[in-house]
Amino acid sequence: MEHRERIGRNLRTVRVAQRMTQEDLAGLARVDRTTISGIERGDFNASVDLLARLADGLSADISAFFAIPESDERPEPLKAGRKPGR
């Protein structure tokens, strides 16, 4: 797995675990939602500064984005405008 793919998958895993949409995180990190989407797909090469802002928005440690996933399973995306469990 490429580094960008790993970071993107881990970003999505942390975001979905917190029941946060891409738009929610984009607002907290002061970036466009399409930037979050591009990172999660592995298409966007995020700077350390941007990863730090995303980690802050998620109240997570930046190291969470670099962890080696235990499985190849991708987290289920949240449906737009919906947060599970509400």
Residue pairs with C-beta under 8 A, 6 or more apart in sequence:
1 9
1 69
2 42
4 39
4 42
4 43
4 44
4 45
4 46
5 42
6 65
6 66
6 67
6 68
6 69
7 39
7 42
7 46
7 51
7 65
7 66
8 39
8 40
8 41
8 42
9 40
9 42
9 69
9 74
9 75
10 64
10 65
10 66
10 67
10 69
11 36
11 39
11 40
11 54
11 65
12 40
12 74
12 75
12 77
13 69
13 75
14 58
14 60
14 64
14 65
15 21
15 22
15 25
15 36
15 40
15 58
16 75
16 76
16 77
16 78
17 75
18 58
18 59
19 78
19 83
19 84
19 85
19 86
20 58
20 78
20 83
21 78
21 80
21 81
21 83
22 33
22 36
22 37
22 40
23 33
25 36
25 54
25 57
25 58
26 32
26 33
26 35
26 36
28 56
28 57
28 58
29 36
29 50
29 53
29 54
29 56
29 57
30 53
31 50
31 53
31 54
35 44
35 46
35 50
36 54
38 44
39 46
39 50
39 54
46 54
48 62
51 62
51 65
52 62
54 65
55 61
55 62
55 64
55 65
78 84
